[in-house]
Amino acid sequence: MSDKLLKRLADLNTKDCLWIYILRILLDKETHAYMLRHEIEKRFGFKPGTVTAYRVLYYLAGRGFVSKKTVGRRKIYKITPLGKMELKTAVEFYKKQVKTLEM
């Protein structure tokens, strides 16, 4: 596989699917957006753009997958039961895809 194809595959399954990684982190602990970016880099090996992470959080909150509360000046995000179900569905999708692609 060429480097260009592999990079595209990685981008499609990381930066373009950022919501999965955010929900996975929030499954373990509630946190604020700034720390999410650092946690994604630490745990998953890529760092999303600042604005991108916030946009995805707003989207997830708008769909009811995460909730937020204000603590001091920070907004703390937490996965909801609906978000847990969505994450589980995404993980099952990836498991199925890997199984069908195995050689």
Secondary structure, 3 states (H helix, E strand, C coil): CCHHHHHHHHHHCCHHHHHHHHHHHHHHCCEEHHHHHHHHHHHHCCCCCHHHHHHHHHHHHHCCCEEEEEECCEEEEEECHHHHHHHHHHHHHHHHHHHHHCC
